[in-house]
Amino acid sequence: MEETPKERLDRELNELLQGLRVAIPGVQFMFAFLLTVPFASGFARVTEFQRDVFLVALISTLLSSVCFIAPAVQHRMLFRSGAKDVLLRRSNRYGIAGSITLAVAMTSAVLLVVDYLFGRTWALSIALPLAALITWVWLLQPLITRKRRTDDYLP
């Protein structure tokens, strides 16, 4: 039995929301942790570079949290409005934006900690490959797969 367009929208939205729910606790934990860092005694010794990297990590974690939570909030706000197709497309974009900002947050946090503990050379030698790995696994590989699959279905 084939699903109706409404059933497909329901299923796809449910799958998307379930996927986002996996990321939300981790992002919120990271955000909460970052909010406490400036109050730690060692924070007074950070360099200007480290403070700037901390700000990038904090703001990108906030943005990631906003993006990952937005679909659930909008789902509640748009309940029974007949806009499920719009919500699904928008939520998918929020999920992608949340993943990008989470990648920035994670890389920045690692850069900050490794720079603080071991110095700039180590920090960059770890953070840059980490950023490249996340970019490949989370963004480029799926985009390449999508392009190939789309090309396969073209007449």
Number of C-alpha atoms within 10 A of each C-alpha: 3 6 9 9 10 11 11 12 16 15 13 15 21 13 12 17 20 12 13 23 14 11 18 18 12 13 22 16 12 20 21 14 12 19 11 9 12 14 10 8 8 10 13 10 10 15 12 9 12 20 16 14 20 23 16 19 27 23 16 22 28 21 21 29 23 18 24 27 20 18 23 18 12 13 18 10 10 14 11 9 8 9 11 17 15 11 18 20 12 14 24 20 14 20 23 16 17 27 23 18 22 26 22 22 27 21 22 26 23 20 25 25 15 19 22 17 10 10 13 16 10 13 19 16 12 16 20 14 12 17 15 13 14 19 16 14 11 15 14 14 12 12 13 12 11 12 11 11 11 10 10 9 7 6 4
